[in-house]
């Protein structure tokens, strides 16, 4: 059964808050919406009250959304809502799950909320790597989800995204959310086939179609490449 979401909106623009509140009323499946006009007002609330999703503006007086997010000890899933394109990399660094550019279109908003619901559902499954089966090898790992053990072929994995204490494993057909940092994933996915390209991303080298500026393209996804990882990635891709 799909959970009803508890959502917090932080935005200093009255019209932006009204639009997001209207969108949330239209999509349904929302239990509560808390609206805040600045980050300082929202901070004590989110420290004490759990939330499923945070819709967060960035450019705000007194405290930016980025500064605010860094202060939260256990932030909920977060979507940036901003009029500025140049904050996408900051969002990836902080584990933000999506980036909505103002004025936010309703269809695009729906997609972001659906992604949040999917990640929350995956989180509830409490999946983890199962290291016990002897039949696992260098080409596969086992993932334990509830009472199920799922064999995951490494060749099917396109990339891995870190979301603070979790990692999203992407394949062509599905996503798996594992408990563990992006750094922990480096011990699971062999370095000869996978490479870290950003603080929040690991990619399957065999799935990289091309590198362009600060992104690699994989299976229709644009994956950011951090400046500290770019030289190593270019060297590896040159040798292919």
C-alpha positions in Angstrom: 0.0 0.0 0.0 1.4 3.4 -1.0 2.2 5.6 2.0 0.8 9.1 2.4 3.7 11.5 2.5 4.6 14.1 5.1 6.2 16.9 3.2 8.0 20.1 4.2 8.3 23.1 1.8 10.9 25.8 2.4 10.7 28.8 0.0 10.9 32.5 0.7 8.7 33.3 -2.4 4.9 33.4 -1.5 3.9 32.5 -5.1 6.3 29.6 -5.3 4.9 28.2 -2.0 1.4 28.6 -3.3 2.2 26.7 -6.5 3.9 23.8 -4.7 1.0 23.6 -2.2 -1.5 23.5 -5.1 0.5 20.8 -6.9 0.7 18.7 -3.8 -3.1 19.0 -3.3 -3.6 17.9 -6.9 -1.5 14.8 -6.8 -3.0 13.3 -3.7 -1.4 10.8 -1.4 -0.1 13.5 0.9 -0.8 13.4 4.6 0.6 16.7 5.6 2.3 19.8 4.2 4.3 22.2 6.4 5.2 25.5 4.7 8.1 27.7 5.8 9.2 31.0 4.4 12.8 30.6 5.4 15.3 28.0 6.5 15.8 29.3 10.0 12.1 28.7 10.8 12.2 25.2 9.3 15.4 24.1 11.0 14.0 23.4 14.6 10.9 21.8 13.1 12.8 19.3 10.9 15.3 18.5 13.7 12.3 17.4 15.9 9.8 16.2 13.4 10.3 13.4 10.8 9.4 14.1 7.2 9.3 12.0 4.1 10.2 14.7 1.7 11.7 18.2 1.7 11.0 20.6 -1.2 13.8 23.2 -0.7 14.6 26.5 -2.4 18.2 27.5 -2.5 18.6 31.3 -2.8 17.0 32.6 0.4 17.9 35.4 2.8 19.9 34.7 6.0 20.5 31.0 5.3 20.6 29.3 1.9 19.0 26.0 1.2 22.5 24.4 0.9 23.6 25.8 4.3 20.3 24.6 5.8 20.7 21.1 4.4 24.2 20.7 5.8 22.9 21.6 9.3 20.3 18.8 9.3 21.6 15.8 11.2 19.2 13.4 9.3 17.7 15.1 6.3 14.6 13.6 4.6 14.7 12.9 0.8 15.2 16.3 -0.7 14.3 18.0 -4.0 15.8 21.4 -4.8 13.3 23.9 -6.3 15.2 26.9 -7.7 15.4 29.4 -10.5 19.2 28.8 -10.9 20.6 26.0 -13.0 24.1 26.2 -11.6 23.3 24.4 -8.3 22.9 20.9 -9.8 26.4 19.8 -8.7 25.8 21.1 -5.2 22.7 19.0 -5.1 24.5 15.8 -6.1 27.1 16.5 -3.4 24.4 16.6 -0.8 22.5 13.6 -2.0 19.5 15.6 -3.4 17.3 13.2 -5.4 16.0 15.8 -8.0 16.3 19.3 -9.2 13.3 21.3 -10.3 13.8 24.5 -12.2 11.4 27.3 -11.6 8.8 28.0 -12.9 8.1 24.3 -12.1 5.8 22.5 -14.6 3.2 20.2 -13.1 4.2 17.2 -15.2 7.8 17.5 -14.1 6.8 18.0 -10.5 4.8 14.7 -10.7 7.8 12.8 -12.0 9.9 14.1 -9.1 7.3 13.0 -6.5 7.0 9.6 -8.2 10.8 9.2 -7.9 10.6 10.1 -4.2 7.8 7.6 -3.6 9.9 4.9 -5.4 12.9 5.6 -3.3 10.9 5.5 -0.1 9.4 2.2 -1.1 12.8 0.8 -1.8 14.0 2.1 1.5 11.2 0.2 3.3 12.4 -3.0 1.7 15.7 -2.7 3.7 17.8 -4.4 1.0 21.4 -5.3 1.8 24.2 -7.3 0.2 24.1 -10.9 1.2 27.6 -12.2 1.6 26.7 -15.7 2.7 25.9 -17.6 -0.5 28.9 -19.5 -1.9 27.6 -19.4 -5.4 28.3 -15.7 -5.7 31.4 -14.8 -7.8 33.2 -12.0 -9.5 30.3 -11.6 -12.0 27.5 -11.4 -9.5 26.4 -10.5 -6.0 23.4 -11.5 -3.9 21.0 -8.9 -2.5 18.8 -9.7 0.4 15.4 -8.0 0.4 13.1 -9.2 3.1 13.0 -13.0 2.8 14.1 -12.9 -0.8 17.7 -13.3 -2.1 18.2 -11.8 -5.5 21.1 -12.6 -7.7 22.4 -9.4 -9.3 24.6 -9.7 -12.4 27.3 -7.0 -12.3 27.1 -6.7 -16.0 23.5 -5.5 -15.6 24.5 -2.6 -13.3 24.8 0.7 -15.1 25.7 3.0 -12.2 25.4 3.6 -8.5 24.3 6.8 -6.8 25.1 7.6 -3.2 22.3 9.2 -1.1 24.0 9.8 2.3 23.6 6.4 4.1 22.1 4.6 1.1 23.2 3.8 -2.4 20.9 3.3 -5.4 21.9 0.5 -7.7 20.7 1.2 -11.3 20.2 -1.5 -13.9 18.5 -1.3 -17.3 15.3 -2.7 -15.7 15.2 -1.7 -12.1 16.6 0.1 -9.1 17.8 -1.4 -5.8 18.4 0.7 -2.7 21.1 -0.7 -0.4 22.1 0.4 3.1 25.6 1.8 2.9 27.6 4.8 1.7 29.0 5.2 -1.8 32.4 4.5 -0.3 31.2 1.1 0.9 30.0 0.3 -2.6 33.6 0.5 -3.8 34.3 -2.6 -1.8 31.5 -4.5 -3.5 31.8 -3.5 -7.2 35.2 -4.5 -8.7 37.5 -1.5 -9.5 38.5 -3.0 -12.9 34.9 -2.7 -14.1 33.6 0.2 -12.0 35.1 3.6 -11.3 34.1 6.4 -9.1 33.5 9.6 -11.1 32.0 11.8 -8.5 31.6 11.9 -4.7 28.1 10.5 -5.2 28.5 8.3 -8.3 30.2 5.1 -9.5 29.8 4.0 -13.1 30.2 0.7 -14.9 32.9 1.5 -17.4 31.5 -0.8 -20.0 28.2 1.2 -20.0 29.8 4.6 -20.7 28.8 5.8 -24.1 30.7 9.1 -24.1 32.2 11.8 -21.9 31.2 15.3 -22.5 32.5 18.2 -20.4 31.6 17.3 -16.8 29.2 14.5 -17.6 29.2 10.9 -18.8 26.2 9.4 -20.6 25.0 6.0 -19.5 21.7 4.4 -20.5 20.0 7.7 -21.1 21.3 9.2 -17.8 23.7 12.1 -17.5 26.1 11.3 -14.7 28.2 14.2 -13.3 31.9 13.9 -13.2 33.8 15.6 -10.4 36.9 17.5 -11.1 39.0 15.4 -8.8 37.9 12.2 -10.7 38.0 13.4 -14.3 41.7 12.8 -15.0 41.5 9.2 -13.8 38.3 8.6 -15.8 39.8 10.0 -19.0 42.9 7.8 -18.6 40.8 4.7 -18.2 38.5 5.5 -21.1 41.5 6.2 -23.4 42.9 2.7 -22.7 39.6 1.1 -23.7 
